[in-house]
Structures are given as C-alpha cells and as structure tokens.
Amino acid sequence: MTSTDLTNLPPALAARPRDEKRGLPIPVVNMHDGGAVDFVTLNGTAALRVALANRCSLCDEPLAGPAAFLGGPMSARTGCYSDPPMHEACAQAALTLCPHIARPHARRASERSLTQDSAVAIGFTLEKPEEWVMVVSSGYLVGATPAEGGGLVPLFLVRGRMRERRFVYQDGVLTEAPAA
C-alpha cells in the first residue's frame, strides 16, 4: 500500500472522515475542538477517551484483541508511548500513510502550525527515529506524565508484550526488518 493506494485499508479506518488536502483518513486523535484537523499533535482528551474505553486511536473501533503501539527504539525498550494504542492493521496502515513515518526525510510541521495546547512529555523527543518499532501487547495501562513547561500529558504503558516488528528505511522506503 502506498500513500495514494487506499484500497487495502482496514474497513473502520477507511470509513473515517478524509482530509480534504491529502485524501487520507483522519485518526480520531487528530480531530480537535471545532472540527480542526491537526496531523502533528494529538488531541489529549480524545487520546485518553479512546485508551480508557479500549478503542483504537486511529479508527475509534473497539480493540477486541491485542493492542499495537508505534514509536522509536526507546519507546519499545521502555514500553512508554505518547501515542495511544491501535489495532495492528491500523498501525500497519499508519506506517505507509503517515508522511512523517513513511518518508525518511519528512519533517514535522513547524511549531507555528501546532495547536496552542500541544505539549511534549519530559524525556520524550520530537526527533524522528531512524527505525520504527511496532510493539503488540495483550494490554496496557493509561497514565499521565509531566510535560515540558508544566502540566500533564497522557502516557500509555505496554503490558503483556507479545511481539515486536521493526521497520527501517532502505533506499528511501520504510521496510520491515527480518526478525532477529
């Protein structure tokens, strides 16, 4: 699947509202107050709502089985994520659809395009990892951690790790690395 091929999306993700500019499904956690769409920052309230209700952060359907988390090697090592859980199939779609993930040199939007209420957890970084790790787990905990500049941000902790899948950039394409 490529960023222009939306034929193989999980049905619930395919049914999400689409971004007018890119035609991509809008994850529930990227919809903000007043209907604003921001692919750069998470709506913390929505992130907590879906995680506490055991729903996918991309398609908003129930997580009836394992939960998947996407992040860099440090998140995989610690089991701490700033992004809420999702279905493995939705996470797989995000690996190819999200320009920040799929393209090795894609940068996040400038700070002025971030929503006013965006925050970064202390100890987390906005730097793009050189590889992406999908951790699939049988469960997770929901918490909060201090944010840079004050306040709290949601934090999601993997419990019951089942497996990992690693993705690296090869010749400009994000590719799943063979299992070690």
C-alpha positions in Angstrom: 0.0 0.0 0.0 1.3 3.5 -0.8 0.2 6.9 0.4 -2.1 7.1 -2.7 -3.4 3.5 -2.5 -6.2 3.4 0.0 -7.8 0.2 -1.3 -6.4 -2.1 1.4 -7.2 -0.1 4.5 -8.9 -1.8 7.4 -12.7 -1.1 6.9 -13.1 1.0 10.0 -10.1 3.2 9.1 -11.4 3.5 5.5 -14.7 4.7 6.9 -13.2 7.7 8.8 -13.6 11.2 7.5 -11.0 12.2 5.0 -8.6 15.1 5.0 -9.6 17.3 2.0 -6.0 18.2 1.1 -4.4 14.7 1.2 -7.5 12.4 1.0 -6.2 10.5 4.0 -8.4 9.1 6.7 -8.3 11.4 9.8 -7.5 9.5 13.0 -9.8 10.2 15.9 -7.0 11.5 18.0 -6.1 14.2 15.3 -9.5 15.8 15.4 -9.6 18.9 17.6 -12.1 21.3 19.0 -14.3 22.9 16.4 -13.5 20.2 13.9 -10.0 21.3 13.3 -7.6 18.6 11.9 -4.0 18.6 13.0 -1.9 15.6 12.0 1.0 16.9 14.0 -0.5 17.0 17.5 -2.7 14.6 19.4 -6.0 15.7 21.0 -5.1 14.6 24.5 -8.7 14.4 25.6 -9.5 12.1 22.7 -6.4 10.0 23.3 -7.4 9.4 26.9 -11.0 8.7 25.9 -10.1 6.0 23.4 -7.5 4.4 25.5 -9.7 4.2 28.6 -12.5 2.8 26.5 -10.2 0.2 25.0 -10.7 1.6 21.4 -8.3 2.2 18.5 -6.8 5.6 18.4 -6.9 5.6 14.6 -10.3 4.2 13.7 -12.1 4.5 17.0 -13.4 0.9 16.9 -13.1 -1.4 20.0 -9.8 -3.2 20.5 -11.2 -6.7 20.7 -7.7 -8.3 20.7 -4.1 -7.2 21.1 -3.1 -3.5 21.1 -0.3 -2.1 18.9 1.9 0.8 19.6 4.2 2.7 17.2 7.3 4.5 18.2 11.1 4.5 18.2 13.5 2.1 19.8 13.5 4.0 23.1 9.7 3.6 23.4 10.0 0.0 22.5 12.7 -0.6 25.2 10.8 1.2 27.9 7.3 0.3 26.9 6.2 4.0 27.3 4.3 5.7 24.5 2.9 9.2 24.0 0.6 7.8 21.3 -2.4 5.7 22.3 -3.0 2.1 21.3 -4.3 1.0 18.0 -5.2 -2.2 16.0 -2.2 -3.8 14.5 -3.8 -3.4 11.0 -4.4 0.3 11.6 -0.8 0.6 12.8 0.4 -1.1 9.6 -1.6 1.4 7.6 -0.1 4.3 9.5 3.4 3.0 8.6 2.6 3.7 4.9 0.1 6.6 5.1 1.6 8.9 7.6 4.2 11.0 5.7 6.2 11.6 8.9 6.6 7.8 9.3 6.7 6.6 5.7 9.2 9.2 4.3 12.7 9.1 5.7 13.3 12.9 5.3 9.8 14.1 6.1 9.9 16.6 8.9 7.2 17.6 11.3 5.4 20.8 10.6 6.8 24.0 12.0 5.9 24.9 15.6 3.5 27.7 14.5 1.3 25.0 12.9 1.0 23.1 16.2 -2.2 23.6 18.1 -1.9 26.0 21.0 -2.5 23.3 23.6 0.2 20.9 22.4 2.7 19.6 24.9 5.7 17.2 24.9 6.3 14.8 27.8 9.5 15.4 29.8 12.1 12.9 28.5 10.3 12.4 25.1 11.5 13.9 21.9 10.0 15.1 18.6 13.1 13.9 16.8 12.3 11.3 14.2 13.7 7.8 15.0 15.9 6.1 12.5 13.7 3.0 12.8 10.2 2.4 13.9 9.1 -0.3 16.2 5.6 -1.7 16.5 5.0 -3.4 19.8 2.0 -5.7 20.0 0.7 -6.4 23.5 -2.1 -8.1 25.3 -2.8 -4.9 27.4 -1.7 -1.5 28.5 -2.0 1.0 31.3 -3.1 4.6 30.9 -1.4 7.3 32.9 -0.1 10.9 32.8 3.4 12.3 33.0 4.7 15.8 33.4 5.0 18.0 30.3 7.8 20.3 29.3 6.7 23.8 30.6 4.2 22.3 33.1 1.0 20.4 33.1 0.5 16.7 32.3 0.2 14.7 29.1 -1.2 11.2 28.6 1.2 8.3 28.8 0.5 4.7 27.6 2.4 1.8 29.1 2.7 -1.6 27.4 1.7 -4.6 29.5 1.9 -8.2 28.3 4.3 -7.7 25.4 3.6 -10.3 22.7 5.9 -9.4 19.8 7.8 -6.6 18.1 8.1 -5.7 14.5 10.9 -3.4 13.3 10.8 -1.1 10.3 13.9 0.6 8.8 14.4 2.9 5.8 16.1 1.1 2.9 16.6 3.2 -0.3 14.0 5.7 0.9 11.3 3.1 1.6 10.2 2.0 5.0 10.7 -1.8 5.1 10.1 -4.4 7.7 13.3 -5.7 9.0 13.7 -9.5 9.4 13.1 -10.8 12.8 16.2 -11.2 14.9 
